[in-house]
Amino acid sequence: MSKLKTRKAVSSRFKFTKSGKILYRPMRQGHFHAKATGKARRKKTKLMVLSKSDARALKKYARYARKWGH
């Protein structure tokens, strides 16, 4: 059986922590921040933790992106 490949789109869009969590950058963070308040701008700089159900589905596409903290 051949080795499964990591999806490069998944490995570039998500960050895998050593504890097994998957972090992602939420949408609507790119530009158009001139009218936004400072609080709203700061809120957009943070990474979010992916939910457990979504993380389980994503793990099969990123087999070798990182060891899963186990």
Secondary structure as UniProt FT lines:
FT   HELIX           8..13
FT   STRAND          14..16
FT   TURN            18..19
FT   STRAND          22..24
FT   HELIX           38..43
FT   TURN            44..45
FT   STRAND          48..49
FT   HELIX           52..58
FT   TURN            59..61
FT   TURN            63..64
//
